[in-house]
Amino acid sequence: MNTTPVIPAVTLELAHFAADLNYQQLPKAVVEHAKLALLDGVGVILQGRQLPWSQMLTELVINDGGTPEASLIGSAVKVPAAAAALVNATAGHAFELDDIHRDSIVHPNSICVPVALNMAERAGGCSGQKIITAIVAGYEIANRIGAAAGTDLLLRGFHPQGTAGAIAAAVTAGKILDLTAAQMLNAIGIAGSLGAGLMAAQEGAMVKRLHSGRAAEAGVRAALLAEQGFTGIENLVEANYGGFLSSFAGHTDNWQRALADLGQGWETTKTGFKPHATVTSIHSSLDSLQKIMRQNDLSVGDILRVDAGISHPTYVHCAWPFESQSITAAQMNLAYGLAMIAIDGVAFVDQFTEDRLHDPDVLAFIKRVHATVDPEIAELGPAFRHMAKLTVTTVDQRVFQHVERHRRGSPENPVLAEDLAAKFRALTAPVLSTERQAAVQAHIDMIDTLNDSRQLVDLLDPEKHL
């Protein structure tokens, strides 16, 4: 007797939901969160476009040429839509500042925002409501599929941004293209087969940034192919052999997570923002050290030792020995992040530069940091994988402890809209005037009342008149 559980058509149900979704179905809280994600997304893209790895990719894409369909955000340069998504989504993930959905470990705004804006340009413009709906659709489907894979995907060495991210792009692009449910099913089935990204990149390679852009490019191409009738894997999520869950996570046991409360509970609002320019897994540790130092008036010279109790995924992901490998490695490393908090009080853009990687004071503090897997945190499971228990021992043998269950910026411990506006201004100050920053903020705040999304793209180009 066959006792193998029968899994329903998960991918098909998700495709129908995405294709049928319209703006009128979105609760106000979801719309408002999508606007914040849009503001945060364009801010991190504009900052990321200035970085060396983004500039290398920009040069490559410009040299390739092609039909000028969509903008390299922040400039007047136009390239094919898939190429624009490649550059812009790489820029969005270029400095560990994009948002994150904890359960899926996907950073959706660095993919969904540029894909929606670029595909709208390709279409000759569309309404702000359509932009918001496309972004939300991408968030909902990718976050659900990614959450069904969970930390198993990460621990097997795959990058969620490069794997589930391709699905986020396909669904977002598909909404701008008005794909039918059958076409959306194929777009998801194509994109899921194109996703890639290996986590060894975190220890030094620039290619981690490219995972996001490559996913965006793959998703755009998947949607365009599906529009023409190209077919994908129809049971991509649930296939027992060669499917998304069976291959990337190693099992299909958690397929229910992809459909749980579909259309009633919104994964978009379960996505949090980043106040630190580091991998999210270490944020609770950084928050804890900030609080201990501020509450007890400690300076870096007072600290003899820092002990961080963290989850197993965070330990594997972030507690490896730091050896000044690269800026990427520094942003992914627990000890380096804690050193920045101890020495500078913050871990933002200025703390991750080539000279700081070799700073003797930084390297000396890193030796004071010790991390272990905390059994109580491990017992709590994936929902608490960002939790941290920090103990600081001072040179005069005082001991201070702090437990941070939910990092600042998470849905359980959110930052304010004003905080995100301040982050946007800080990131874009080098490229946008104060007047233009205010115009962008105002435009996004009312985007659901506007008819042509291309106005926002124009505002993001500092060379265009206001």
Buried (B, 14 or more C-beta within 10 A) or exposed (E): EEEEEEBEBBBBBBBBBBBEBEBEEBEEEBBBBBBBBBBBBBBBBBBBBBBEBBEEBBEEBBEEEBEEBBBBBBBEBBBBBBBBBBBBBBBBBBBBBBBBBBBBBBBBBBBBBBBBBBBBBBBEBBBBBBBBBBBBBBBBBBBBBBBBBBBBBBBEEBBBBBBBBBBBBBBBBBBBBEBBBBBBBBBBBBBBBBBBBBBEBBBBBBBBBBBBBBBBBBBBBBBBBBBEEBEBBBBBBBBEEEBBBBBBBEEBBBBEBBBBEBEEEBBBBBBBBBBBBBBBBBBBBBBBBBBBBEEEEBEBEBBBBBBBBBBBBBBBBBBBEBEBBBBBBBBBBBBBBBBBBBBBBBBBBEBBEEEBBEBEEBBEBBEBBEBEBBEEBBEBEBEBBBBBBBBBBBEEEEEBEBBBBBBBBBBEBBBEBEBBBEBBBEBBEEBBEEEBBBBBBEBBBEBBEBEBBBBBBBBBBBEEEE
